[in-house]
Amino acid sequence: MELKDFFRFSIIIRRKLIYFVLLFVVLFLGFFQVSGFIIEKIRQDFLPHSAKLIATGMLETIMVEIQIAAILSLVVLGPVSALFYFRKRISKNTIIWSISSIILLIIGFSFTYFFFLPTTINVLTLLTIDASVSPYYSINKFIFFTFFTIIIFCLIFQMPLLIVWLVLRGIIDIKTLKQKRRHFYVAIFVIAAVVTGPTALTQILLAVPLIFLYELSIFVSGYLLKLRK
């Protein structure tokens, strides 16, 4: 690469980085303005009446608001950056995969937000009360738990896309997926135990959707392979 081309490339990269930084700052400022509302919404939706949310330090609440703004900014910036980078390579298949990913993302978010988190937090709070302990939750740890759980579940619900892609690429085959079904079910319950904790109810709440997604992946993969033939 000639020196002239190198400088031209450096200028392009620098310009794109500036755009992304400016977009992140704009998103951060916007989300920071509504971070207090987000905290209150999470408290109303998930915190049982028998539990209380507390700040263990003077700066804890403001730091949580900053973290919320940063996380949401990155979540939005990721797809926007990908769209900007691949805008000239968008094909019909790309659109189909993207729409499928968004649908699974919405399903994963809805399942986690409206069903899994309320149930899990209520169960854990009841266990705390049964142990004669007052349920006072740090705002930092409580918000982190909810955000972390939502993000993990949204990623887990992308599993069908990964399995279908591996099958279509010939990396794995449907026969192997069917033969290893029992092993996968065991692995699912192990993952559920690690992610959700020791309570059987929360493990089942995570394991059942994962098993359904696994079976869905096998069905969709087989259907697409038949279409190829």
N, C-alpha and C positions, 0 to 999 in steps of 0.2 A: 504494500500500500504506500503510495506516494505521500509526502508530507502535506501537500495541498488537500488530498482526499481525506487524510487523517483529521485535519483541522475542520473540514466540512462536516465529517461524521461527528466530531466532538461538539460542534455547534448545534447539530440536530438533536443529539442526546441531551445536551444542556437545556435546550428549549423545551423538550418534552418533560424533563424533570421539573422545570420551573412550572409548567402547566399542572403537573400532578401535585406538586407542593401547594400551589395556589388553590387547586380544587380541594385538597385535603383541609387546608385552613378554612375555606368557606364552609365545607361540610362540618368541620369541628365546631366552628362558631355557631352554626345553626343547631346542631345537636346539643351543644352545651346549653343553649337557651331553653331547651325542652327537657333536659336531663332531670330536673326536679320533678316535672310532671311524670316522667317515666318511672322514677323511684316511687312516687306516690301510687301510680297505677299498679306496679308490681306488688307494693305493700297491700293494696286493697284486694288484689286478685289472689294472692298466695298466702299472705300471713294470717294464720288462724286468730280468732278473737282472744284466745287464751295466751297468745305469744305477744311479745313486744320487740320492736326494732330499736336498737340503741346505737349511739356513737361512742366509741371507746377513746376518742381523741378529738381535739378541737378541729383538726384539719381533715378528719376522716370523711365527713360528708362531702366536702368540696373535692377531695381526691376521688371519691366514688363518681361524682359528676364528671370529672375530667376523664376518668377511665371509660365511662359510658360513652361520652362524646368521641373518644379516640377509637373505641371498638366499632361503633356504628359507622364512623367515617371510613374506616378500613374495609368494613363489610360492603359499603356502597362503592368505594373506590376500586375494589378488586374487579367486579364485573365491568365497570366502566372502562378500566384500563385494558381489560381483555378485549372488550368490544372495539376500543380504539386501535389496538394492536392488530387484531384479526379482521378489521372492517373490509379489507380488500380480498380476504380469502373466504368470505361467508358464502356457503353453499346451502343447498336444500337439506343435506344431511346435518350440517351444522345447526340449522334452525330447528330441525326435529330434535336433535340431542339437547339443545338449549331449552326448548319448551318442556321436554321431558324432565330435565333437571329442575326447572322452576316448579313444575307440578309436584315433584317429589319433595322439593324444599318446602313448599306450602303445606303439604300433607304432614311432613315431619314437624314443622313449626306448630301447626294446629294441634297435632296429637300431644306434643310436649307441653304447650302452653295451656291448653284447655282441659287436658285430662291427666297427663303424667305428673306434672309439677304440683298441681293442687292436691292430688292424692298422696304423693310421696311426702310432701311437707306436712300434711295433716297427720299421716301415719307416724312420721318421725317426731312430731310435736307430742302426740299422744304417748309415745314411748318415753319421751322425756318427762312428761307429767307423771306417768306411771312409776317412774323411778324417783318420784318425790323431788324433782328438780324443776325450778322455775325456768320456763323457756324464754330467755332473753337472747336475741340474736344480734350479733354485730352487723351493722348495715353493710360494711365492706364484704364480709363473708357471705351474707345472705344474697346480695346482688350478684357477687361473683358466682355463687352456686347456681343461681337461676340462669345467668348468661352462659356459663360454662355448659350447663345441661342442655340448653336450647341449641347451642352451636354444635355440640357433640351429636345430638340426635339428628339435626339437619344434615350433618355429614354422613351419619349412619344410614339415613334414608336414601342416600345416593348409591347404596350398595347394588341395586338392580342394574344401574347403568354400568357400573364397573364390571359386574359379572357378564352382562350381555356383550360388552366390548371385548372382554377376554375370550369369550366363546367365538365371536365373529372373527377375531384375529387368529383363531386357531391355537391360542395359548393353552386353553383348557377345553374339554369337550363335555357335552351334556351327560354322556354316560358316566363320566367320572363324578360329576356333580350329584347324580342320582345314587351312585354307589357309596359316596362319602356323606350321604345325607345325615345318617345317624351321628357321625363324627362332628358334622357341622352343628347339629342341634346341641350336642354337649358343649362345643366351643361357645355357642350363643349363650348358654346359661352361665358359663364361666365368665364371659364378658359382662353379662348382666349383673353378676355378683360383684364384679370389680367396679363397675360404673355406678350402680345404684345402692350398693351396700348390702348388709346381711339380711334384710327383711325379705321374706318369700314373696309378698305381694308385689313389691316394686320390681323384683327380678322377673316375675311373670309378666308384668305390664310391659317390660322391655323385650322379653324373649319372644312373646307371641307375635308382635308386629315383625320382628326380625325373621322369624320362621316363615311368616306369610310372604315377606319380601323375597326370601330365598326361593320359595316355590314359584313366586311370580317371575323371578329371573329365569328359572328353568323353562317355564312355559313360553315366555316371550322369546328367549333364545332359540327354542325349538321352532317356533312359528317363523321367525326371521330366517332361519336356515332353510326351511321349506320354501319360503319365497325366493331365496337365492337359486334354488334348484329349478 
